[in-house]
Amino acid sequence: MLEAATEFPPMPEIGHPESYYAKLCKQAERQGNPHLREAAKVGQYVTLAMDPSLEWEQKLRYFKHALNRHCVPPPFADDKTWKFYRDLADVVRDACGREAMRICSAEDDLYAARLEMGQEREKIEAEAEVFFTRIMGNFNECPEWFSHDDWEQLKVLRDQWI
């Protein structure tokens, strides 16, 4: 049985205004192109999550939504379709990991500066435990929203304070 060749859109560009993604979604719906719509939605939610004014919990909500709603291949998808949606999920995981590393690196720098100024390590460790649990949860294994490499880097930062 021959399958019709499906053209997939490129991976979404992150950082455009929300109107850009809305326009892409409408275009995809007019064309009957569900893959373009999902790519646009991933771009939209990842861009929303990258807003520096949001708390981590709000960012994570956007990342999880993108993964669970827009990076899921349709039922009975062929290998190329599975790969497209896996690549979309990698876009989300990459952005989530970069954002978590940015936040954790900044906090790590603050802890190091406080330690250098003479604050007690035990006080910093207690605060670090709360902070890293907020970002990483109580997971022993890498959660679905981080890549394995990002998870390992986050653990290195966490483990020097906890």
Secondary structure by P-SEA (a helix, b strand, c coil): ccccbbbbcccccccccaaaaaaaaaaaaaaccaaaaaaaaaaaaaaaaacccccaaaaaaaaaaaaaccccccccccaaaaaaaaaaaaaaaaaaaaaaaaaaaaaaaaaaaaaaacccaaaaaaaaaaaaaaaccccccccccccaaaaaaaaaaaaacc
